[in-house]
Structures are given as structure tokens and as C-alpha cells.
């Protein structure tokens, strides 16, 4: 019976080690995922702000063009 315990114990030890490695990797991936989600939210906020600034710039340019056309037609 002793001859069966050593290989079994060895297999269990390797299995336990693999489970520990996978648990460590899982935690690393969870941290990475949280970080990526936070980064994504920041990028989405930045994108919304840039779109708003772009729209404001477009409105201002359109207003300048209208004023220039008005000045041109008055000349």
C-alpha cells in the first residue's frame, strides 16, 4: 500500500500546485480586468468631452463663416 501512496501524494501535490497557480493567475486577471474597465470609463468620458468640444468649435466656425459672408455681402 505504501507504493501507491507516494505516486498519489505526488500527483496531489502537483495538482494542488496547479490549483494555486491558477488561483494566482485568476486574481491577476481580475485586477487587470478592473484596471481595463476603469481605463475604458476614463476614455469614454474623455471621448464625450472631446465630441462636445468639437461640436462647440463647429458651431463657432459656422458662426464666423456666417459673419464673413454677411460682411462680404455688405461690401
Secondary structure, 3 states (H helix, E strand, C coil): CHHHHHHHHHHHHHHHHHHHHHHHHHHHHHHHHHHHHHHHHHHHHHHHHHHHHHHHHHHHHHHHHHHHHHHHHHC
